[in-house]
Amino acid sequence: MPSEPSADVKFEIGHVLFIDIVGYSKLLITEQSNQIQTLKEIVRGTEQVRLAEAEGKLLRLPTGDGGALVFRNSPEAPVLCALEISKALKSHPELHVRMGIHSGPVNNVTDLDEKANVAGAGINIAQRVMDCGDAGHILISKHVANDIDDYPQWRPYLHDLGDCEVKHGVRIGVVNLYREEIGNAQLPKKFAGLRNRRAQKQWAVAIAAIVLLAMLGTSFVILSRRASSPASSIPEKSIAVLPFENLSDDKSNAYFADGIQDEILTRLSKIADLKVISRTSTQNYKSTPTNLPEIARQLGVAHILEGSVQKSGGAVRVNVQLIKAASDSHLWADTFDRQLTDIFSVESEVARAIAEQLRAKLTGHEEQVIAERPTQNPAAYDAYLRGRSIERNQSGFDAAKTAGTAYAEAVQIDPSFAVAWANLAVIRSRLYLYGVDATTNTAGATREAADKAMSLQPELAEAWMAQAAYRYRVSRDFRGAVQAYEEASKRLPNGSQILEEWAIVETRLGTWDKAEAHWRKAMELDPRNSGLLYTVAMEFLSRLRRFPEAHALLDRVSELSPDDQWGHAAKADLFLSEGRLDETAKEFGRIPADSLVDAVVSGRTQLLVWQRQFDSAIAVIERKINSAPPGEPLDEWNKILLMEAAYCHEWAGRPEQAKAIFTRALHEINPNNDAVLAPKGFGMPIYLALTYAGLGEKDKALQQAHLAIEQYADDGWVKPGAETALAQIQARFGDTDAAIAAISHLLEVPAGPTRADLRYDPLWDPLRKDPRFQKFCEEKRD
């Protein structure tokens, strides 16, 4: 075992897999050496060890008869590794191995040398957990079991054994991990002995009780088992606001009920002493559900707010009731009859009453912000609520444009409406990024709206969000955006959208650890937001090549939105990144063949190209491009697809057709000929370089690729893509050594190509016969 750490050692959370060979001391020396060597080879051959080593997230700690692996990426990593080891051991019946898993503090060692002095409770408890088992057992601490139990695919493997007594009388909750041929389903000897002793004790107690009751001549009542209380991790000061029911005779007023719910939720979200679940996670529930305890468990809260809104002319009635979910009991309820001009007082009163009921402490600033009236004009407020409802309940660029129009109407009616200005800025920043309605959503118009919101209310969280959106999407000032998101979060501590966008900017800056912390907090506040889970899986985990974790999140997306084509496309994309082409095709088989969803078309095209089915890929692309409105410029998805169609014609042996389509793609991507292409949207400067390469214009292609790398120098998302394009262009024009050197670097950085990319993408074909490239392809699988 490692020595105890000194007092000044820093710790981090490590996810520990402890392994040893049962009966090791009874083996001959040669047998010991052979078995240790075999075990090492099995461990080193696991995918989890290879992935963690590639990311610098693994520490090996050898012991005499086994060792410990300390993973720094996720609590799932040691579990997945243990399953791989268990499967491999089936081919080595001479090896009797047991394993224990725990997550806990490990001293922060930066030197990943096997001789490093490593210590901490994480390692000690993992060994204690392992010591509770016999040969073949994979035992995990209850702490780790709780972490992975949220993922449905693990539940069949988890079998709670209860507590195991280890050294010094300490008891540890232990779970046995097994299923079918993996692990050991037998009850460990320690637990079998413990249960026998417990059974004997229970019989003794029962007999004593019967004798006592007989002597007293009394009866007894068997109490029902206490209902399970909410998990200890759920804070008492937590709440979810369910959708408000629209009781208005005019059902078109549903947006108004949505808006009242949203505004109450937003005011609550500004109270730091509360945990408030995002509306995205609550919007699919009914306003008056019958299974509140289950809903509260799913959302991770102790309280639920229900309500209804009835609007008639200028009068509004709002009913609300606060419910303690565990007991399904009402804590507080009220009815508010107001004129439309006084609706803000209802939102403030409800927020304040809930804070009082939950004993949440309010700062002076929080008292002020939940009492603020965003506008004095009912017509402006009505337009604003229409925009919010569209933005919340619809998706796509058309919906965003409609919401933007509503916000623009609101600020035209009331130019002092700061929140509407802020929302207008955020919408325009998104539309600007993707070149939608470019004459309206300009950089100047976006900045004007953001600055107007800030000048009107400099302490408004939404104003800081608008500043962040402008800096992130328009001016590409990522560091400035981080500062703005931080200021917004101070003023809206329960803002999951702030945390999500903040995390995205952190990844662009290359600060992936900070991004992960923000994303975890966002998922805690918005646990049933399939879009958020999708983003974390595809824009974070997959870029770090943490594919098992990404798959787990996308499994949750499938549970929440089983018919979501984006979710199936993302799952397929992950399989493709791992080189699992059959599974990719199977996943796309769950989506209608004529789907025109951007991610579906893009993914299907890539699969067909990797399968060398170039004509089929062209057919998919043409169907998508032909669906675009006639006479309008292609959007950026279609521009990229057009370039890919040109390459498909080239690979299919039709150079003249390829040249014609490359020429069209060049005009679509950069209609101003030699003008510098701005670095926004989908990374179009990169595709411009690849288009020049397709046309055989070597100098322009190389120049544009180098320019793209400069433009995205501070962008951790896109720069690896620019460097990859440069390597592909160098390979195309015969600079093999430069391309090989680039690949060696790109395989190690986040958002770089995977080995599957190298194995299957025809753009790498010029390197196929180079032994160095072949080694990159065959060295290991991602």
SULKA-V74328 format. One record per backbone hydrogen bond with DSSP energy under -0.5 kcal/mol. NH is the residue of the N-H (numbers start at 1). CO is the residue of the C=O. If there is no record, write none. Layout:
BEGIN
nh:NH co:CO
nh:NH co:CO
END
This chain:
BEGIN
nh:9 co:6
nh:12 co:106
nh:14 co:12
nh:14 co:104
nh:15 co:71
nh:16 co:14
nh:16 co:102
nh:17 co:69
nh:18 co:16
nh:18 co:100
nh:19 co:67
nh:20 co:98
nh:21 co:65
nh:22 co:20
nh:22 co:96
nh:24 co:21
nh:26 co:23
nh:27 co:24
nh:32 co:28
nh:33 co:29
nh:34 co:30
nh:35 co:31
nh:36 co:32
nh:37 co:33
nh:38 co:34
nh:39 co:35
nh:40 co:36
nh:41 co:37
nh:42 co:38
nh:43 co:39
nh:44 co:40
nh:45 co:41
nh:46 co:43
nh:50 co:46
nh:51 co:47
nh:52 co:48
nh:53 co:49
nh:54 co:50
nh:55 co:51
nh:56 co:53
nh:57 co:52
nh:59 co:70
nh:61 co:68
nh:62 co:114
nh:63 co:66
nh:66 co:63
nh:67 co:19
nh:68 co:61
nh:69 co:17
nh:70 co:59
nh:71 co:15
nh:71 co:69
nh:72 co:57
nh:77 co:74
nh:78 co:74
nh:79 co:75
nh:80 co:76
nh:81 co:77
nh:82 co:78
nh:83 co:79
nh:84 co:80
nh:85 co:81
nh:86 co:82
nh:87 co:83
nh:88 co:84
nh:89 co:85
nh:90 co:86
nh:90 co:87
nh:91 co:88
nh:92 co:89
nh:95 co:92
nh:96 co:94
nh:97 co:95
nh:98 co:20
nh:99 co:137
nh:100 co:18
nh:101 co:139
nh:102 co:16
nh:104 co:14
nh:106 co:12
nh:107 co:119
nh:108 co:10
nh:109 co:107
nh:110 co:108
nh:112 co:110
nh:113 co:111
nh:116 co:113
nh:118 co:116
nh:122 co:105
nh:123 co:105
nh:123 co:120
nh:124 co:120
nh:125 co:121
nh:126 co:122
nh:127 co:123
nh:128 co:124
nh:129 co:125
nh:130 co:126
nh:131 co:127
nh:132 co:128
nh:132 co:129
nh:133 co:130
nh:136 co:97
nh:137 co:134
nh:139 co:99
nh:139 co:137
nh:140 co:175
nh:141 co:101
nh:142 co:173
nh:145 co:141
nh:146 co:142
nh:147 co:143
nh:148 co:144
nh:149 co:145
nh:151 co:148
nh:152 co:150
nh:154 co:151
nh:155 co:151
nh:155 co:152
nh:156 co:152
nh:157 co:154
nh:158 co:154
nh:158 co:155
nh:159 co:176
nh:161 co:174
nh:162 co:174
nh:164 co:172
nh:166 co:164
nh:166 co:170
nh:169 co:166
nh:170 co:167
nh:172 co:164
nh:174 co:162
nh:175 co:140
nh:176 co:159
nh:177 co:138
nh:178 co:157
nh:178 co:176
nh:179 co:182
nh:182 co:179
nh:191 co:188
nh:192 co:188
nh:193 co:189
nh:194 co:190
nh:195 co:191
nh:196 co:192
nh:197 co:193
nh:198 co:194
nh:199 co:195
nh:200 co:196
nh:201 co:197
nh:202 co:198
nh:203 co:199
nh:204 co:200
nh:205 co:201
nh:206 co:202
nh:207 co:203
nh:208 co:204
nh:209 co:205
nh:210 co:206
nh:211 co:207
nh:212 co:208
nh:213 co:209
nh:214 co:210
nh:215 co:211
nh:216 co:212
nh:217 co:213
nh:218 co:213
nh:223 co:221
nh:234 co:231
nh:235 co:233
nh:238 co:236
nh:239 co:275
nh:240 co:303
nh:242 co:240
nh:242 co:305
nh:243 co:282
nh:245 co:307
nh:247 co:245
nh:247 co:309
nh:248 co:309
nh:251 co:249
nh:253 co:250
nh:254 co:251
nh:255 co:252
nh:256 co:253
nh:257 co:253
nh:258 co:254
nh:259 co:255
nh:260 co:256
nh:261 co:257
nh:262 co:258
nh:263 co:259
nh:264 co:260
nh:265 co:261
nh:266 co:262
nh:267 co:263
nh:268 co:264
nh:269 co:265
nh:270 co:266
nh:270 co:267
nh:271 co:268
nh:272 co:270
nh:274 co:271
nh:275 co:237
nh:276 co:274
nh:277 co:239
nh:278 co:525
nh:281 co:278
nh:282 co:278
nh:282 co:279
nh:283 co:279
nh:285 co:282
nh:289 co:286
nh:295 co:291
nh:296 co:292
nh:297 co:293
nh:298 co:294
nh:299 co:295
nh:300 co:296
nh:301 co:296
nh:303 co:238
nh:304 co:323
nh:305 co:240
nh:306 co:304
nh:306 co:321
nh:308 co:319
nh:309 co:245
nh:310 co:317
nh:312 co:315
nh:315 co:312
nh:316 co:338
nh:317 co:310
nh:318 co:336
nh:319 co:308
nh:320 co:334
nh:321 co:306
nh:322 co:332
nh:323 co:304
nh:324 co:329
nh:325 co:302
nh:325 co:323
nh:326 co:302
nh:328 co:324
nh:329 co:324
nh:331 co:322
nh:332 co:322
nh:334 co:320
nh:336 co:318
nh:337 co:335
nh:338 co:316
nh:338 co:336
nh:340 co:314
nh:342 co:339
nh:343 co:340
nh:345 co:342
nh:346 co:342
nh:346 co:343
nh:347 co:343
nh:348 co:344
nh:349 co:345
nh:350 co:346
nh:351 co:347
nh:352 co:348
nh:353 co:349
nh:354 co:350
nh:355 co:351
nh:356 co:352
nh:357 co:353
nh:358 co:354
nh:359 co:356
nh:360 co:355
nh:367 co:363
nh:368 co:364
nh:369 co:365
nh:370 co:366
nh:371 co:367
nh:371 co:368
nh:372 co:368
nh:372 co:369
nh:374 co:372
nh:378 co:376
nh:381 co:377
nh:382 co:378
nh:383 co:379
nh:384 co:380
nh:385 co:381
nh:386 co:382
nh:387 co:383
nh:388 co:384
nh:389 co:385
nh:390 co:386
nh:391 co:387
nh:392 co:388
nh:393 co:389
nh:394 co:390
nh:400 co:396
nh:401 co:397
nh:402 co:398
nh:403 co:399
nh:404 co:400
nh:405 co:401
nh:406 co:402
nh:407 co:403
nh:408 co:404
nh:409 co:405
nh:410 co:406
nh:411 co:407
nh:412 co:408
nh:413 co:409
nh:414 co:410
nh:417 co:414
nh:418 co:416
nh:421 co:417
nh:422 co:418
nh:423 co:419
nh:424 co:420
nh:425 co:421
nh:426 co:422
nh:427 co:423
nh:428 co:424
nh:429 co:425
nh:430 co:426
nh:431 co:427
nh:432 co:428
nh:433 co:429
nh:434 co:430
nh:435 co:432
nh:436 co:431
nh:438 co:435
nh:440 co:437
nh:441 co:437
nh:442 co:440
nh:446 co:442
nh:447 co:443
nh:448 co:444
nh:449 co:445
nh:450 co:446
nh:451 co:447
nh:452 co:448
nh:453 co:449
nh:454 co:450
nh:455 co:451
nh:456 co:452
nh:457 co:453
nh:460 co:457
nh:464 co:460
nh:465 co:461
nh:466 co:462
nh:467 co:463
nh:468 co:464
nh:469 co:465
nh:470 co:466
nh:471 co:467
nh:472 co:468
nh:473 co:469
nh:474 co:469
nh:474 co:470
nh:475 co:470
nh:477 co:471
nh:478 co:476
nh:481 co:477
nh:482 co:478
nh:483 co:479
nh:484 co:480
nh:485 co:481
nh:486 co:482
nh:487 co:483
nh:488 co:484
nh:489 co:485
nh:490 co:486
nh:491 co:487
nh:492 co:488
nh:494 co:269
nh:495 co:492
nh:496 co:494
nh:499 co:495
nh:500 co:496
nh:501 co:497
nh:502 co:498
nh:503 co:499
nh:504 co:500
nh:505 co:501
nh:506 co:502
nh:507 co:503
nh:508 co:504
nh:509 co:505
nh:510 co:506
nh:510 co:507
nh:511 co:506
nh:512 co:510
nh:515 co:511
nh:516 co:512
nh:517 co:513
nh:518 co:514
nh:519 co:515
nh:520 co:516
nh:521 co:517
nh:522 co:518
nh:523 co:519
nh:524 co:520
nh:525 co:521
nh:526 co:522
nh:529 co:526
nh:530 co:528
nh:533 co:529
nh:534 co:530
nh:535 co:531
nh:536 co:532
nh:537 co:533
nh:538 co:534
nh:539 co:535
nh:540 co:536
nh:541 co:536
nh:542 co:537
nh:544 co:540
nh:545 co:542
nh:546 co:541
nh:547 co:545
nh:550 co:546
nh:551 co:547
nh:552 co:548
nh:553 co:549
nh:554 co:550
nh:555 co:551
nh:556 co:552
nh:557 co:553
nh:558 co:554
nh:559 co:555
nh:560 co:556
nh:561 co:557
nh:564 co:561
nh:565 co:563
nh:568 co:564
nh:569 co:565
nh:570 co:566
nh:571 co:567
nh:572 co:568
nh:573 co:569
nh:574 co:570
nh:575 co:571
nh:576 co:572
nh:577 co:573
nh:578 co:574
nh:579 co:576
nh:580 co:575
nh:581 co:579
nh:584 co:580
nh:585 co:581
nh:586 co:582
nh:587 co:583
nh:588 co:584
nh:589 co:585
nh:590 co:587
nh:591 co:588
nh:595 co:592
nh:601 co:597
nh:602 co:598
nh:603 co:599
nh:604 co:600
nh:605 co:601
nh:606 co:602
nh:607 co:603
nh:608 co:604
nh:609 co:605
nh:610 co:606
nh:611 co:607
nh:612 co:609
nh:613 co:608
nh:614 co:612
nh:617 co:613
nh:618 co:614
nh:619 co:615
nh:620 co:616
nh:621 co:617
nh:622 co:618
nh:623 co:619
nh:624 co:620
nh:625 co:621
nh:626 co:622
nh:627 co:623
nh:627 co:624
nh:628 co:625
nh:632 co:629
nh:639 co:635
nh:640 co:636
nh:641 co:637
nh:642 co:638
nh:643 co:639
nh:644 co:640
nh:645 co:641
nh:646 co:642
nh:647 co:643
nh:648 co:644
nh:649 co:645
nh:650 co:646
nh:651 co:647
nh:652 co:648
nh:653 co:650
nh:654 co:649
nh:658 co:654
nh:659 co:655
nh:660 co:656
nh:661 co:657
nh:662 co:658
nh:663 co:659
nh:664 co:660
nh:665 co:661
nh:666 co:662
nh:667 co:663
nh:668 co:664
nh:669 co:665
nh:670 co:666
nh:673 co:670
nh:675 co:672
nh:680 co:678
nh:683 co:680
nh:684 co:680
nh:686 co:683
nh:687 co:683
nh:688 co:684
nh:689 co:685
nh:690 co:686
nh:691 co:687
nh:692 co:688
nh:693 co:689
nh:694 co:690
nh:695 co:691
nh:696 co:693
nh:697 co:692
nh:698 co:696
nh:701 co:697
nh:702 co:698
nh:703 co:699
nh:704 co:700
nh:705 co:701
nh:706 co:702
nh:707 co:703
nh:708 co:704
nh:709 co:705
nh:710 co:706
nh:711 co:707
nh:712 co:708
nh:713 co:710
nh:715 co:712
nh:716 co:508
nh:716 co:714
nh:719 co:715
nh:721 co:718
nh:722 co:718
nh:723 co:719
nh:724 co:720
nh:725 co:721
nh:726 co:722
nh:727 co:723
nh:728 co:724
nh:729 co:725
nh:730 co:726
nh:731 co:727
nh:732 co:728
nh:733 co:729
nh:734 co:731
nh:735 co:730
nh:736 co:734
nh:739 co:735
nh:740 co:736
nh:741 co:737
nh:742 co:738
nh:743 co:739
nh:744 co:740
nh:745 co:741
nh:746 co:742
nh:747 co:743
nh:748 co:745
nh:749 co:745
nh:749 co:746
nh:751 co:543
nh:752 co:749
nh:756 co:577
nh:758 co:754
nh:759 co:755
nh:760 co:756
nh:761 co:757
nh:764 co:761
nh:765 co:762
nh:767 co:764
nh:768 co:765
nh:770 co:767
nh:774 co:770
nh:775 co:771
nh:776 co:772
nh:777 co:773
nh:778 co:774
nh:779 co:775
END
